Amino acid sequence: MYYSISEAAKKTNLTAFTLRYYDKEGLLSPGRTEKGIRYFTDTDLSRIETVRCLKNTGMTIREIRHFFDLCSLGEESLSDQLELFLQHRAKILNELQVLQQHLQQVDEQISWFHTALAAKSR
C-alpha cells in the first residue's frame, strides 16, 4: 500500500514537516513519483516507528542514522548493531533510575502536602 506524506503523517502521528526532515537527514528513503512527490509504504511506516522509538528514548538523529547505516551493511554489522543497542539500553536504564529517584521525591512532597492538609483540617 502507498501513502502520501499527509497520510503517512496521520498514520504515524507526526507532521509532514517531521517526515520531510527525517528524509533530509537520511533516516527515511520514501519513493518518489515522476513529479518528485514522496510516497510511503508500510515498510517506511515501520521504519518511522523505529525512528520514533529510538528518538523518544534519547538516541540522536546522528546515532539513528548510524544504526541504519549499519543495517545497510547486513549481517556483517550485527555485532556493531547489538553493541549500539546495548549502549542505548544502558543509557535508558540509567535515565529510568534517575526518573525513579525524582518520582520518589515528588511522592514524598505529595505525602507532606497530604499530612499538612490533614493537620490543617483538624
N, C-alpha and C positions, 0 to 999 in steps of 0.2 A: 504494500500500500504506500502511496505517496502523499505527503503533506506539504502544504505551502508553509512559509515561515510563520504566518499568523496561526495556522492550525497547529504547527509544532509548538509554538509558544503557548497556545492554550492547553495543549495536551501535557506539557511539561511544567506548566505554571510559571514560566519565565517570560520575559519580554522578548520581542523580536530584536530589540537592541542588544540584549544579552546574547542571543543566539548569533547575531552578526559578529559580536565581539569574540565569542568563542571560536567562530570560524576564522576570523582575522588572526587570532592567537595560535591557530593551528591545532586546536583541540577537536574541531569537527571538520569534516570534509563533505558537506552535503553535495548532492548532484546539482547540476545547473541545466536549465532549459537552453534552447538555442538562443534565446534572448538574454541569457545570463541570470535568470531568476532562480534563486535557490529552491530546492525541494528536498524534503527529508523522508527517510524510510524508517521502518520500525527499528532497524539496526542503529540508525542515527539516534532515534529516541532513547534507545537503551544506553548508548554511549553518553548522551546528555545526562541521563540519570547517574551514570558513573561519575561524570564530572561534578554533578551537584553533590553527590555523597562525599567525594574527596574534598571539594571546596568547602562544604559545610562542616567538615571535620578538621579544617585548618590547613589543608595542603594548598600550596601556592599554585598559581597558574603555571609558573615555570616548572614546578615539580610534577604537575599533572601532565604537561607536555612531555617531560622526560619519561614519565611512565608510558605514555602512548608511543613514544619513540622506541622504548624498549620492547613494547608489544609488537611493533612492526618488524622487529628482528626475529621474532618467532621463538622457538624452543631454546635457541642458544642463549637467550637472555632471561630464562625463567628464574635462575638463581638471583640475578640482579633485581628482577621484579619482586621476588619474595623478600629480599633484603629491604627494598624500598617500603614495602607494606609492613614489614616487621618494625621498622623505624617509625613509620607513621602510627602504627598501633600503640607503640610505647609512648609516643607523644600524646595520643588521645587519652591513654590511661593516666598519664601524669595530669593532664587537664581535668579529667574526671575527679582525681584525688583533690586537686585544688578546689574545684567546684563543691565537692562534698564538705570540705573544711568551711567554705563560705556559707553553705547551706546550714551547717551546724551553728555558725554564728547568728545567722538570721533566725533560726529556730529558738536559740537562746534569747534573742531580743523579743521575739513573739511571746515567749513564756514570761519574760519580765513584764511586758505590757499586760498580759492576762492577770498576773499577780497584782500589778498596780491598779488595774481597773476593779478587780475583786475587792481589794482593800478600800478603795475609794467608795464603793457602793455599800459598804457596811455602815 
